Amino acid sequence: MTIRRVAEGPAIHYSPKAQLLGGLSIFGSAFFLYLSTLVIRWAEGRVLVDPAFFVFARFILGFAVVSAAISVRSHKIKVYRWHLLIGRTVGNTLSVFCFYKAVSLTTVAEANILNMTYPLFVTVFSWIFLSKQRDLPATLILMVAVVGVWLVLSPGKIGLNIGNLWGLASGMLGAAAIIYLNLSRQEHDTHTILFFMFGFGSLGIFILFHDHIFVPDLREFLFLISCAASGVIGQYLLTIGFRYVTAMEGSIVSSSRILMAAVLGPYLASDPHLSLFGWIGALMIFGADVLLAYRKVSA
């Protein structure tokens, strides 16, 4: 009979050094995930590569890397709860696709800012499914965040940019993926989670978008591998980091990507500078992320 290292037992408490490692890993993941979107923007006008191909490249490279790591370490894949791995895979794959689609249709800054609404959706899902978390302060913070999202989506305009809706969808799906990651991390090791996520994720993207996937030339390959490598490094760091911190704690550090994208976008991605309303919206989302995470940690 196999004994599992799972949630039925007492909560695991990590040392401050381990928690710092987790925080630094998640901060590093924010940088590399932002870098992967920069590569997509730099590729525009130079190569004709669909966002789905960038997603496929990221997942197939990730699958190759994690398979090699498993082989070298003679690691055994052990699955305890399939639904957690499947939920993580589906949520993350769809979130990444929507994210890259948003980058191709709008600015890198707006896509990253809206993708980083996932901590808000984590709280929304908790509010819906966990009645004990339906408190007034959290509701007020979410209302402020909704205003912030609207300011980023359509500052000073009545219409909506359809590209930004892709970014918002990536945040919603990313919230589901993060919840599943945090739950999966209690039962499965890093390589097991990444093996199934990258493996089934790349297979799903290929089945759905095989007509956008082809043998690239050298220039196309360089853009694809650069985006994929940045995304895989970011994914590894994120998965490792969430071993030592909670979903909400990790959300605080991950939210630094909002400010990173807003500040660096005009210089690295040739994005237009955020308008005053866009900056206010970005700061409202960032502040709401931090407040919600702080309340969760200090509760």
C-alpha positions in Angstrom: 0.0 0.0 0.0 1.4 3.4 -1.1 1.4 6.2 1.5 0.9 9.6 0.0 2.5 12.9 1.1 -0.8 14.7 0.9 -3.3 17.1 2.3 -4.8 14.7 4.8 -1.8 15.2 7.0 -0.8 18.3 9.0 0.1 21.5 7.2 3.7 21.7 6.0 5.6 24.7 7.4 8.7 25.9 5.5 11.6 27.8 6.9 12.0 31.6 6.2 14.9 30.7 3.8 12.6 28.3 1.9 9.8 30.9 1.7 12.4 33.5 0.4 13.4 31.0 -2.3 9.8 30.6 -3.2 9.3 34.3 -3.4 12.4 34.9 -5.5 11.4 32.0 -7.8 8.0 33.6 -8.5 9.6 37.0 -9.1 11.9 35.4 -11.6 9.0 33.7 -13.3 7.3 37.1 -13.6 10.4 38.5 -15.5 10.7 35.5 -17.9 7.0 35.3 -18.6 7.1 39.0 -19.5 10.1 38.4 -21.7 8.3 35.7 -23.6 5.6 38.2 -24.6 8.3 40.7 -25.6 9.6 38.1 -28.1 6.2 37.8 -29.7 6.0 41.6 -30.1 9.6 41.7 -31.5 8.6 39.0 -34.0 5.8 41.1 -35.5 6.7 42.3 -39.0 9.7 40.0 -39.2 8.1 36.6 -39.3 4.6 35.2 -39.9 4.0 33.0 -36.8 0.5 32.6 -35.3 0.2 32.9 -31.5 -0.9 29.2 -31.3 2.5 28.2 -32.8 4.3 30.2 -30.0 2.2 28.3 -27.4 2.9 25.0 -29.1 6.7 25.7 -29.1 6.6 26.7 -25.5 4.8 23.5 -24.5 6.7 21.1 -26.7 10.1 22.5 -25.4 8.8 22.2 -21.9 7.8 18.6 -22.5 11.3 17.8 -23.9 13.1 19.5 -21.0 11.0 17.9 -18.3 11.2 14.5 -20.0 15.0 14.8 -20.1 15.1 15.8 -16.4 13.0 12.8 -15.5 15.2 10.5 -17.5 18.5 11.8 -16.0 17.2 11.6 -12.5 15.4 8.2 -13.0 12.4 9.9 -11.6 9.2 8.0 -11.4 5.9 9.7 -12.3 3.3 9.0 -9.7 -0.3 10.2 -10.1 -2.6 10.4 -7.1 -5.4 12.6 -8.3 -5.9 12.8 -12.1 -8.5 15.6 -11.9 -6.0 18.0 -10.3 -3.4 17.4 -13.1 -6.1 17.7 -15.8 -7.5 20.9 -14.3 -4.0 22.4 -14.1 -3.3 21.4 -17.7 -6.5 22.7 -19.3 -6.5 25.9 -17.3 -2.9 26.7 -18.0 -3.0 25.8 -21.7 -6.0 27.9 -22.4 -4.7 30.8 -20.3 -1.4 30.9 -22.2 -3.2 30.8 -25.6 -5.5 33.7 -24.6 -2.5 35.6 -23.2 -0.4 35.3 -26.4 -3.5 36.1 -28.5 -3.9 39.3 -26.4 -0.3 40.2 -27.0 -0.7 39.9 -30.8 -3.9 42.1 -30.8 -3.1 44.8 -28.2 -0.1 46.2 -26.3 2.3 44.0 -24.4 1.6 46.1 -21.3 -2.2 45.8 -21.5 -2.0 42.0 -22.1 0.3 41.5 -19.1 -1.7 43.8 -16.8 -5.0 42.0 -17.7 -3.3 38.6 -17.4 -2.4 39.6 -13.9 -6.0 39.9 -12.9 -5.8 36.2 -12.0 -5.4 36.8 -8.3 -8.7 38.8 -8.4 -10.4 35.8 -10.0 -8.9 33.5 -7.4 -10.7 35.6 -4.8 -13.9 35.7 -6.9 -13.9 31.9 -7.3 -13.3 31.5 -3.5 -16.2 34.0 -2.9 -18.5 31.9 -5.1 -17.6 28.5 -3.8 -16.6 29.2 -0.2 -19.3 31.1 1.7 -17.1 31.8 4.7 -15.0 34.1 2.5 -17.9 36.3 1.5 -16.9 39.3 3.6 -17.6 42.9 2.9 -14.0 44.2 2.8 -13.0 41.6 0.1 -16.1 42.6 -1.9 -15.2 46.3 -1.7 -11.7 45.5 -2.8 -13.0 43.5 -5.8 -15.3 46.4 -6.8 -12.2 48.7 -6.8 -10.4 46.1 -8.9 -13.3 45.9 -11.4 -13.0 49.7 -11.9 -9.3 49.3 -12.5 -9.9 46.6 -15.1 -12.4 48.8 -16.9 -9.9 51.7 -17.0 -7.3 49.4 -18.5 -9.8 47.9 -20.9 -11.3 51.1 -22.3 -9.9 54.3 -20.7 -12.0 57.2 -21.8 -13.9 55.2 -24.4 -17.3 53.5 -24.6 -16.3 50.6 -26.8 -14.0 47.7 -25.9 -10.9 46.5 -27.6 -11.6 42.9 -28.4 -7.9 42.1 -27.9 -8.1 43.2 -24.3 -10.9 40.7 -23.7 -8.5 37.9 -24.6 -6.2 39.3 -21.9 -9.0 39.3 -19.4 -9.9 35.7 -20.4 -6.3 34.7 -19.8 -6.6 36.1 -16.2 -9.8 34.2 -15.5 -8.4 30.9 -16.8 -5.1 31.6 -15.1 -6.9 31.8 -11.8 -8.3 28.3 -12.3 -4.9 27.1 -13.3 -3.2 28.6 -10.2 -5.8 27.1 -7.8 -5.2 23.7 -9.4 -1.5 24.2 -9.2 -1.6 25.0 -5.5 -3.8 21.9 -4.9 -1.7 19.7 -7.1 1.5 20.8 -5.4 0.3 19.2 -2.2 0.1 15.8 -3.8 2.5 15.7 -6.8 6.1 16.7 -7.3 7.2 19.4 -9.7 8.2 17.1 -12.6 4.9 15.2 -12.5 2.9 18.3 -12.7 5.0 19.8 -15.6 5.2 16.5 -17.4 1.4 16.2 -17.8 0.9 19.9 -18.3 3.5 20.3 -21.1 2.7 16.9 -22.6 -1.1 17.1 -22.8 -0.9 20.9 -23.4 1.2 20.5 -26.5 -0.9 17.7 -27.8 -4.1 19.7 -27.3 -2.7 22.8 -29.1 -1.5 20.6 -32.0 -4.9 19.0 -32.4 -6.7 22.3 -32.4 -4.3 24.4 -34.4 -2.3 22.0 -36.5 -2.9 24.2 -39.6 -0.8 27.0 -38.0 2.1 24.7 -37.1 4.8 24.1 -39.7 8.6 23.5 -40.2 10.1 27.0 -39.4 13.0 28.6 -41.2 16.0 29.8 -39.1 14.6 33.2 -38.3 11.2 31.8 -37.3 12.9 29.1 -35.3 15.0 31.7 -33.3 11.9 33.7 -32.3 10.0 30.5 -31.5 12.8 29.0 -29.3 13.4 32.4 -27.6 9.8 32.7 -26.6 9.5 29.1 -25.7 12.6 29.1 -23.5 11.5 32.2 -21.6 8.1 30.7 -21.0 9.5 27.3 -19.9 11.9 29.0 -17.4 9.1 31.1 -16.1 6.8 28.1 -15.8 9.5 26.1 -13.9 10.2 28.9 -11.5 6.5 29.4 -10.9 5.9 25.8 -10.2 8.9 25.5 -7.9 7.9 28.8 -6.1 4.4 27.6 -5.3 5.8 24.7 -3.4 6.9 27.1 -0.6 4.2 29.8 -0.7 0.4 29.8 -0.8 -1.6 30.8 -3.8 -2.3 34.2 -2.3 1.2 34.9 -1.1 2.5 34.0 -4.6 0.0 36.4 -6.1 1.6 39.3 -4.3 5.0 38.6 -5.9 3.5 37.7 -9.3 1.7 41.1 -9.4 5.1 42.8 -9.8 4.6 42.0 -13.5 1.9 44.6 -13.7 4.4 47.4 -12.9 7.1 45.7 -14.9 5.0 45.7 -18.0 3.7 49.3 -17.5 7.1 50.8 -17.0 9.2 48.8 -19.6 6.6 48.5 -22.3 7.3 51.8 -24.1 11.0 51.1 -24.1 11.2 47.4 -24.9 8.1 46.7 -26.9 7.5 50.1 -28.5 4.2 50.2 -26.7 2.5 53.6 -26.4 2.8 55.0 -22.8 -0.1 54.1 -20.6 -2.6 57.0 -20.3 -3.3 58.5 -16.9 -6.5 56.4 -16.7 -4.5 53.3 -17.8 -1.9 53.9 -15.0 -4.7 54.4 -12.4 -6.3 51.2 -13.5 -3.0 49.3 -13.4 -2.2 50.6 -9.9 -5.8 49.7 -8.7 -5.4 46.2 -10.0 -1.9 45.9 -8.4 -3.2 47.3 -5.1 -6.2 45.0 -5.1 -4.0 42.0 -5.7 -1.7 43.0 -2.8 -4.6 43.8 -0.4 -6.4 40.6 -1.1 -3.3 38.5 -0.6 -2.3 40.4 2.6 -5.8 39.8 4.1 -5.6 36.1 3.2 -2.1 35.7 4.7 -2.9 37.7 7.9 -6.3 36.0 8.5 
